[in-house]
Amino acid sequence: MSVPEMPEAKPSNDGSAHVLDALAGARDELVEITQRLVRIPSETPPSDTRACVEAVRALLSPLPDIDLATYTGEAPIENLVATVRGSRPGRRLVLNGHLDTYPVGDPADWSDDPYSGAVRDGKVFGRGSADMKGGVACLMKAFTTLAAMREAWAGELSLVLAGDEESMGLLGSQFLLDTVPQARGDAMLNADVGSPIVPRIGEKGMIWIDIFASGRPAHGAHVHRGANAIDALRKAMDALETLEAFSIDTPSEVARTIAQAKPVSEPIGGAGEAEVLQKITVNFGRIKGGQSPNLVPDGAEINADIRLPMGVTVREVEAEIARLLKPMEAIRFEITRRYEPTWTPPDHPVVEAVMHACRTVLDGHPVPNMRVGASDARLYRAAGIPSVVCGLTPHNLGGPDEYVEISELVDVAKIHTLGALSFLSDE
């Protein structure tokens, strides 16, 4: 399949050349900020982001005329919001990122100390280097660059850095959206992981479900005396898998975006990404039951992750789950988490601003697409705030020797700065 033709870039505004000049020598600063943040442990759990917030505060506080505050809904999860104002009234744009990381795992599996921030071969290594302390460094550089040229743009720019993202964000970005006006805006840019050549403008929804099966114990040779809970659970699993054939009425703008992005996006996101973006998927992630091969189990349970594409609602899928499972006498279930699929229209000004910036900075053919996984952007879209995720390509995400390419740090910083400038300069 051929690469789709891209729309022509909008003419550069007056500040674009200045931004590119200002960021031309930003490599060392971006590496230094990334290293500084990587060297501060902030695993989730417990998402203790206090030291990271203090480091960010120390870097930002010298800026003149900046509103800077920290917010804690539940310790030790600390969040930071910084705001600067342009030369005249206008829109508010939020730059959003998270400061917490996946757990390190066994440090012995790493080539270096997981918190070293080691630099070699054009890469920064360490837990969170890609997801997303490198992205936070890019957002901070965009924020400080635009704070130094406020005469070129209107409105307000807020930098919102949160904890708890790796645990669904309720005490991070969601807490800020609920309690801090400056954490909201007319649009949001996020630098979570992905690829700068494929900004993500939508995300699938999710349902987490626990299924419990009950049985009657017996000796394994006397199956006629028992009722096998694992057998009952298998039937429930088979029923739940039929969700993957559920009819989806994909919105035309979503389907068109996915199709146009496929030649560029699938080499990054994996073959089959376009199909998965448009269907319900069911993953059985954890199972337990039984005690011994020669005993009929009287109990079993499984935990499943169900992802919802754009074009179906949580309510519709939950109704189908109930239809499938409630008639099974040996089965009960509990839905533990849920959120809707969300997306921002591809012709929204914030999407156009980011795509223009990507085409200015990158070689190749940048394309917007939806995302199979989740980020805090879903919380912003659920709050009615159009959002785009454009971040670094992750390497060894969640595993040992996580790293980020230094060249991408520079590119992503340029994209967010140019994208923000464009959005805040448009009337």
N, C-alpha and C positions, 0 to 999 in steps of 0.2 A: 504494500500500500504506500502511496506517495505521501510525502509530508504536506499537510494542508497549507494553503497560502495564508499568510498573516495580513491583517489589516495594516494599512500604512500608519506609521507612527505619527503622533501629533507633533506639530512644530515645537521645538524646544522653547521653554519660557526663559525669561531673562536670567534666572538664577542657575540654570542647569550647568553651564560651563563653570561657574564659580564653584558649584558643588563638586564637580569632577576634579577640579584643580585642588580643592581643599582636601579631598580624600585620596589624591594620588600618592601621598606619602603616609597613608594611615596604617600600612601593614604592621609596623612594629608596635604601634599603640594597640591595635586590635589583638595582636598576639599577647601583649602584656596584660590586657584586661582579661582575656580568656584564661590565661595562666593564673592570674590572681584569683579568679572565681573558682576555677577547677581545684585549686589548692585548699578550698574551704569545703569540708564535707557537708552535704545537705541531702542525704539519702531520704527517700520516702519508703517506709516509715523511718523516723517520726516526722520528717519534713521540717527539721529545725533549720530555718532560713535566716535566723537572726544575724549570724556573722556575715552572711552574704549581703544582707540588706545594709549592714553597717559599712561594708566595703564599697557598695554602690553609693551610699550616702556620702562617704568621704570623697569619692571621685566627682560627684555632681555638686556638692555644696558650694564650691568656689564660683559657680555660675551666678552672675548678677540677676536680680529680679526673677528668682525661681521660687515657686511654691513647692515645698518638699515635706512630705509627711509619711509616717509609717502607721500601719493599722494591723491590729491583731484581733481576730475573732476567737481564736483558741490557741494558747501557747503550746508548742514553741513556733507555730507557723506565723511568721511575720511577713508583711507585704508592704510595698513601697509605691507611692504615687508622686510623680514630679510633673509640674506643669509650667510651661512658658507661653507667653502671649506674643502674637505677631503685631504688625504695625497698625492694624485696623480690625474692626469686628469681622467675624466670619465663622467658618465651621470649626468644630473641635474634632481632631483626629487623635485616636489612641494608638500608641505603640505598645503592644502587649507581649509579655514573655513570662516564662516561669524559671524559678531559681532552684527548684528541687530536682533530684535525679533518681534514676533507678539505683537499687543497692549495688554495691561493688561485687558481692560474691566472695569467692576465695581470693585474697590478694596474691596468693602464690601462683595463680593462673595468669597473672599479668607479667609482661616483660619488664615493666617499671612499676614503681609505686603508683597505685591508681590515682593518687592525688598529686603526682609530681608535676603535671603540666609539661612534660618533656617535649622538646621540639627536635625533630630530625626528619630529613627527607621532605621538607616542606609541609610538615604535619604537626599539629598539636595533639598530644595524647593525654588521656585521663578521663575518669568518669565525669560525664557531663560536658565534655569538650564539644560534642556535636549536639547533644540533647540536654539543655540547650544553652549552655553558658557561652559558647561561641556566638550563638544567635543573640543572646543578651548583650554581648559586647558590640555587635552590629547595631542593635537598637540604641544602645547608649551613644555610639558614635553618630548615628543619625540625629539623635536628640540634641547633642552638644553642637553639632555642625549647624543645625537649623537655629539653635538658640543664639548663635553668633551672627546670624544674618536675618534677624527678625523683620527688617525693613522689606524683605522680599516676599513675605507671605502674610496672610490674614488669619484671624481666628486664634485658636489655641492648640497646642500640641501637648499631650499628656503621655508620659512614660509610666506604664503600669506593670510592675514586676511582682509576681505572686509566687506563693508556695502551693503545695498540695495538688499540683496538676497531675502528678503521677497517680494520685488517688481520687481522680475525678473533679478536683478543683472547687469543691463546695466551700472549703475554708480559705481558698485563695481568690481566684478571679470571681467566683460567684458571690462570695462575701463582699468583695469590693463593689461589684455591680449593684448589690442590694443596699449598700450603705454609704458609698463615696461618690458624689456627683461627678467629680473630675475623672473617675474611672469609666464613665460613659462618654459617648461621643456620637458624631454623625456617621463615623465609620471607624474601623479598626484594622490595623496591620499587625500581623503576628509573624515571628521569625522562627517558629518551631520547625523541626526537621522535615525534610522532604527533598526538594531539589529546586534551585533557583530557576531552572529552565521550565519547571512545571508548577507554577503557583496554584494552590488549591483553594477553590472558592465554595466548596461544599463538602459535607461529611455525612456518612451513613449514621443512622440512629442505632440504638442498642437496647436489648433486653437481656438481663441476666436472670436465669431461672434455676432454682434448685428443685429437683424431683426426687421424691422419697417413695420407695416401694416397700410394702410389708408382706410377710409370708408366714409360714408355719414351719417350725423347725422339725427335723427328723434326721435319722441316719441316712447317709448318702446311698446306701443300698436299698432303703425303704422309701423310695420317692413317692410311692402311693400314699404314704402316711403324712407327707408334708406338702407345702406349697412354696415353691422357689421364688424368693423375692427378686433374684437377679433375672429370672425369666420374665417376670412382670416388668422389670425395669427395661429389659431389651425391647419389649413391645412398645413401651412408652417412647424409647429412643427412636424406634422405627417410625412411629407416628409423628414425632417432632421433626424428623428429617423431611417429611413431606412438605414442610413449610418452604423448602427451597424451590418447589414448583408453584408456589402461590403466584397468582397473576398480578403483575405490577403494571400500573399505568404511568410509565415514566414521563414526566413533563418534557415537552418537546425541546425546550431550551437546554435541559439537562442532558437528554439523549444526544442532541447535536454537539454539545460541548465534549462529551465523552468520546464520541466518534471522531471528532476532529483532533482530539488530543492523542488518540491511541498510538499513532506511529512514533510519537515522541515520548509518550508517557510509559508505555509498556516496557520498553527496554530498561527503564529505571524502576518501575513499580512491579514488574514481573508479568510474564505472559499470562493472559486470562484476567488481567485487572479490569478491563472494560466490561467483561461479562459479570464479574463479581460486583462491580459498582451498581449493577442494575438488577440484582436479585437478592433475595433473603439468603443469608448463609447461617448455618448452624454448626457450632463447634462444641463438642463435648470435651471439656478441659480437665475434669477431675471426676474420678469414680471410686467408690469403695463399697464393699459388701462381703459378707461371708467370713468364716473363720478357718475353715479347713476343707480340703477337697472331698472328704467323706462325710460332710454335714450339709444338709439342705439349709441354705441361709434364710433367716427370718426377717432380714432387713438389708436394704441396699439404697444407695443414693448417688446422684450424679449432678454436677454443676455444668450448665451450658451457657455459652455466649452466642446470642442471636443478633445479627447485624441487619439493619433495615435500610433498603435503598430509598432514594428520593422517589416519591410516588405512592408510598404506603405509610400509614400512621401506626403509632404504638397501639392505639385502641383497636384497630383492625386486626393486628397480629395477635394481641392478647385475646381477642374474641375467638380467633381460630385456635389458639393454644387451648383455651377452655373447651372448645368443641371437641378437640382431639383427645384430651386427657381426662376430663371430668367423668366420662362414662366408665373409666377403668377403675374398678372397685378397689384394687390393691394399690392405687397410686394417689398420692396427694402432691401438690406443687406449691411453690412460693416464688413470686417474682420479687427480686431483691433490688434491682436497679433498672431504670428505664430513661431514655431520652429520645426525642424525635430526630429524624434526619433534618438537616438544615442546608440551605445554600443561598448564595448571593447571586443575583442575575449577572450574567457575563457582560452585559452592557452597562452595569452600574459604574458611576464615575470612579469609585475607588478601585474597581477591577481594571478599568481602562488606564488609570494612573500607574498602577503597578505593571501592567503589561507594557506600557510605553517605556517605563524605566528598565524593564528586563530587556527589551529590544535595543535600548540605548547601550546597555552595559555588556550584554552577552553576545557571543557568536552563536550561530545555530538558529533555531526556530522556536523561541519560547511559546508555550501554549498554556492556557488555563485548563484545569481539570477538577474533578471531584476527588475525594480522598476516602480510602476504605477505613482508615483508622480515625482516631479522635484527637482533638486538641481543645484548648480553651476557647477557640473560635466558635465552637458550637454553643457555648454559653452566651457569647455576644450576639450571635444570630438569633438565638432563642429570645433574647431581650430586644430584638428588633433592630440590631445594629449591624449593618452590612460589614462583612469581614473577609479578609484574604490572608492566607498563610503562604509565606514565601521564605523558605529557610535553607539551611545547609544540608548537603547530602550526608546522611549518617553512615559511618563505617563501624562495624562491630557493635551495633546498637544493642544495649542491654548486656553485652558480653565483655570478656576481657579485651584490653587494648583498644578501647573506643578511641577514635580519632577523627579529626576534621582537617580538611585541606586548607592551608593558609590562604591560597589564592581565592578560595570561595568566601572566606571571611571578608576580604576586600570587596568582592562582587556583591555580596548580600548587603553590606553596609551601604554601598552605592545605590543599590536598588531601593532600599527602604528610604534613604535620604531623598532621592529623586522622586520616588513615588509620593512621599509625604509632601514634598514641595509642590508637586503638580496638583495634588488634591487640594492643598490649602491655598493655591494661587488661583484656581478656577473660580469664576463667579457663579 
